[in-house]
Amino acid sequence: MELSIIIPIYNEQATILQLLDKVVRAELPQKMGKEIIIIDDFSIDGTRDLLKQLGDKYKIIYHDKNCGKGRAIKTGLQVVTGDIIIIQDADLEYNPNEYAKLLQPILDGKADVVYGSRFIGGKQRRVLFYWHSIGNKIVTNFSNMLTNLNLTDMETGYKLFRKEVIESFKDRVSAKRFGIEPELTALISKGKWRIYEVGISYNGRTYEEGKKISWKDGLAAIWHIIKFNLRR
């Protein structure tokens, strides 16, 4: 079996090489292979120069303009070949060493989709912004109301899918920015997929450290939840 790892990147010069090292070193169960797909969303901070020095070690796709995280993920979904797919942010907030436990419900034959939740379990979590956590709970609960799921962390960056799940909707993905999270959740909820959550650690960043999502994206998430759940 093979795990495809989609890494959308925009201006992550400070972390990308360290992140790739962690991804390569991460141990997988059952001697699984790795397909690492990097989508650079027209970075302008030197990230592209670093990526071009990596040669053909990874599958790297370069956008010719900045399109947003959602579009970068869609680009990755179109080219994956692995049996299981995970989305990996490039900012070190999520730990690749947790791939094995995220994979386990799928490998056990119990799940088709796994969400890594920052709000369950006894894992480490950096203490940061109160209002961000409140906003996350609001959008997660609102999404749950329309999807009839009982997720604790809809906005998580760690989402895993069996390839069959991706094949069922990859051509319908349309969100350009952070609306990709509620869109993926809405698309999953429309199928008869078995969904699990697994507790993960979380090393969040401050804005000074490069965090990009803002309160405006939180408001936009409400609109995206309505839009994508009402869409057939």
MOVEN-V471601 format. One record per residue. N is the residue number from 0. RES is the residue in one small letter. OMEGA is omega in whole degrees, 0 to 359 (NA if undefined). NEAR is the number of other C-alpha atoms within 10 Angstrom. Layout:
# MOVEN-V471601
<<N	RES	OMEGA	NEAR> <N	RES	OMEGA	NEAR>>
This chain:
# MOVEN-V471601
<<0	m	181	13> <1	e	175	16> <2	l	174	24> <3	s	183	25> <4	i	180	24> <5	i	182	26> <6	i	174	23> <7	p	185	25> <8	i	168	25> <9	y	177	24> <10	n	178	19> <11	e	181	22> <12	q	186	20> <13	a	188	15> <14	t	192	13> <15	i	182	21> <16	l	177	16> <17	q	179	13> <18	l	180	22> <19	l	177	18> <20	d	178	11> <21	k	180	15> <22	v	181	18> <23	v	184	13> <24	r	183	11> <25	a	180	15> <26	e	179	16> <27	l	178	19> <28	p	173	13> <29	q	177	10> <30	k	179	9> <31	m	174	12> <32	g	180	15> <33	k	169	18> <34	e	184	17> <35	i	182	22> <36	i	182	23> <37	i	175	24> <38	i	178	22> <39	d	186	25> <40	d	178	23> <41	f	176	19> <42	s	181	19> <43	i	184	14> <44	d	183	12> <45	g	179	12> <46	t	181	20> <47	r	180	19> <48	d	178	12> <49	l	181	12> <50	l	182	20> <51	k	177	10> <52	q	183	9> <53	l	179	12> <54	g	183	10> <55	d	180	9> <56	k	180	9> <57	y	172	13> <58	k	185	16> <59	i	177	18> <60	i	181	17> <61	y	172	17> <62	h	181	16> <63	d	171	10> <64	k	181	10> <65	n	184	16> <66	c	181	15> <67	g	183	20> <68	k	181	24> <69	g	180	21> <70	r	178	22> <71	a	178	28> <72	i	178	26> <73	k	177	21> <74	t	179	21> <75	g	181	25> <76	l	182	24> <77	q	187	12> <78	v	182	13> <79	v	178	20> <80	t	184	13> <81	g	179	19> <82	d	179	15> <83	i	184	24> <84	i	174	26> <85	i	175	25> <86	i	183	19> <87	q	173	26> <88	d	185	22> <89	a	190	23> <90	d	177	23> <91	l	176	19> <92	e	181	18> <93	y	190	21> <94	n	179	19> <95	p	178	23> <96	n	180	15> <97	e	177	18> <98	y	187	20> <99	a	182	15> <100	k	176	16> <101	l	180	24> <102	l	192	23> <103	q	179	16> <104	p	177	19> <105	i	181	20> <106	l	177	17> <107	d	180	8> <108	g	183	9> <109	k	189	12> <110	a	170	19> <111	d	182	21> <112	v	177	25> <113	v	174	22> <114	y	173	25> <115	g	185	27> <116	s	177	23> <117	r	189	25> <118	f	174	18> <119	i	178	14> <120	g	185	11> <121	g	183	10> <122	k	178	11> <123	q	177	12> <124	r	180	14> <125	r	179	11> <126	v	181	10> <127	l	195	12> <128	f	180	11> <129	y	185	9> <130	w	173	10> <131	h	181	14> <132	s	177	11> <133	i	179	11> <134	g	179	15> <135	n	179	19> <136	k	180	18> <137	i	183	14> <138	v	177	21> <139	t	180	23> <140	n	179	19> <141	f	176	17> <142	s	180	27> <143	n	180	20> <144	m	183	12> <145	l	180	15> <146	t	185	20> <147	n	172	13> <148	l	178	16> <149	n	177	14> <150	l	173	19> <151	t	184	20> <152	d	181	22> <153	m	186	26> <154	e	182	25> <155	t	176	18> <156	g	179	18> <157	y	175	24> <158	k	178	21> <159	l	182	28> <160	f	164	25> <161	r	185	21> <162	k	180	19> <163	e	178	12> <164	v	180	19> <165	i	182	20> <166	e	183	12> <167	s	183	12> <168	f	189	14> <169	k	181	17> <170	d	182	11> <171	r	182	11> <172	v	185	18> <173	s	182	15> <174	a	181	22> <175	k	186	16> <176	r	184	17> <177	f	173	19> <178	g	179	23> <179	i	183	25> <180	e	176	20> <181	p	179	26> <182	e	178	24> <183	l	180	22> <184	t	178	22> <185	a	180	25> <186	l	179	21> <187	i	184	21> <188	s	182	18> <189	k	176	12> <190	g	179	11> <191	k	183	9> <192	w	177	15> <193	r	187	15> <194	i	177	20> <195	y	169	18> <196	e	176	20> <197	v	179	19> <198	g	180	20> <199	i	172	24> <200	s	182	20> <201	y	179	20> <202	n	184	15> <203	g	179	17> <204	r	169	17> <205	t	177	10> <206	y	177	10> <207	e	180	7> <208	e	174	10> <209	g	180	12> <210	k	187	12> <211	k	184	11> <212	i	184	12> <213	s	180	10> <214	w	178	11> <215	k	178	8> <216	d	175	15> <217	g	177	18> <218	l	179	12> <219	a	180	14> <220	a	179	25> <221	i	178	17> <222	w	180	13> <223	h	179	22> <224	i	178	25> <225	i	183	16> <226	k	188	14> <227	f	179	22> <228	n	177	18> <229	l	179	11> <230	r	179	8> <231	r	NA	7>>
